[in-house]
Amino acid sequence: MYKRSIGDPAGFWSDIASSEFYWKQRWGEQVYSENLDVRKGNIKIEWFKGGITNMCYNCLDRNIDAGLADKIALYWESNEPGFDATLTYSQLLDRVCQLANYLKAIGVRKGDAVVVYLPMLMELPITMLACARIGAVHSVVFAGFSSESLAQRIMDCKPKVIITCNAVKRGPKTIHLKDIVDAALVESAKNGVPVDVCLTYENQSALKKESTKWQDGRDIWWEDVVPKYATTCNVEWVDAEDPLFLLYTSGSTGKPKGVLHTTGGYMVYTATTFKYAFDYKASDVYWCTADCGWITGHSYVTYGPMLNGATIVVYEGAPNYPDPGRCWDIVDKYKVTIFYTAPTLVRSLMRDGDEYVTRYSRKSLRVLGSVGEPINPSAWRWFFNVVGGSRCPISDTWWQTETGGFMITPLPGAWPQKPGSATFPFFGVQPVIVDEKGVEIEGECSGYLCVKSSWPGAFRTLYGDHERYETTYFKPFAGYYFTGDGCSRDKDGYHWLTGRVETVSFLLPVDDTILIFAVDIVLAQLRWNLL
């Protein structure tokens, strides 16, 4: 499959898009169009342009029509043990349509921005899907960011509405999210960006209505309005290149970068990467511990799994609350088969001791996954041996907010794994390692990781700043997408990610950059040894 995906990317991705997704109208003769070389003009990436589809329809309606109406779409687990809820695919669609109808009623239209500042409640994926259903562009902000960070994002995308909840419990601590939103809205209004509506969900386990600060005329309780709307809502059909969401990442200049993903290519790519990288089966129960405030939560909590008709687990709380065995309690409770988490959490749980793991059976697990940073070999081995009982392959995935989905990842059982290596590229991905002059290095080597051709899940621009998009990602090495990461390739062709290098490379002269980059690689290896 990989050989065909590189030799005939148009045919490869066209076949997948045609056979596995619903299109109201098929794209034209040209499956994709690209220019990754700034010397030849503006950077442009397009996939399936002219194709008409809808992300929400493909996640929900299409799966319901295929017989999954009564399948559990979502298990929700509260921060407090013993409180939980479930939604089937048909129930989820009802809830999504009610919110979508409310948003339309207050004037939200195709292309309008909706800022979402919610914790991991069921209402978060519901909100994302409701926006997608009506063609609105959601911008989820991690519900741990400060009011200043939230205000920056509001001022940049100028939303019609912000959706939040009054508070959340994170372990034993109560975080007053509505207070943070209030402060952000004051700041954005001072800077000429008022927001007319603040839709607020009452998270009763964290804070009661009467204890929530309120501004009449702007603030509206979710429970007072959304359930009154119809459980059916017409789909807003969109072009494959119409925007789906904005997700802001930290920028080296201090201003957040608004990464813009469009609908069609992202849909096809996230669904396909999820399916193959986790060896997904219809009977699986999948749990990704990421928050939807990050790209992992977009691609591999909400969209990728639901496009495949998967059953997911959404957990509101802290992974070590009330004790470090909480993850494995949840795994046993819902019979989780695929568990996807970050090396930081793996190392934290490893320090807490094996006894918190081994007191639970974990016998349902069959695939483990790692995301967010390179996983050091000692943590990889603990994850494999203790958590997975030496029987579950680990999908050690490398990718970025900008890439939309997995770029370098093992496929379970496809080839031998090496602890700490992301192994080989996914279908359609052509990674290269270049030297400081942008010359590709063959064989065993270390250098700068770039990609030399587009893939469907690639982001299309930085919102409102295409020049920064080109300068940051395409000018450092003309003709390539520069990932900002260092990478080593061993004699067997396995890839080893060594950490970020982009800040250094833009601040220092070329000769110094090479020196510092070499130190980066050594430090990454040293950290692995220390851990």
Secondary structure by P-SEA (a helix, b strand, c coil): caaaaaacaaaaaaaaaaccccccccccccccccccccccccbbbbccccbbbbccccccaaaaaacccccccbbbbcccccccccccaaaaaaaaaaaaaaaaaacccccbbbbbbccccaaaaaaaaaaaaabbbbbbccccccaaaaaaaaaaccccbbbbcccccccccccaaaaaaaaaaaaaaaacccccbbbbbccccccccccbbbbccccccccccccccccbbbbbcccccccccccccccccccccccccccaaaaaaaaaaaaccccccccbbbbbccccccccccccccccccccbbbbbbbcccccccccaaaaaaaaaacccbbbbcaaaaaaaaaaccccccccccccccccccccccccaaaaaaaacccccccbbbccccccccccccccccccccccccccccccccccbbbbbbcccccccccccccbbbbccccccccccccccaaaaaacccccccccccccccccccccbbbbbccccaaaaacccaaaaaaaaaaaaaaaaaaaaac
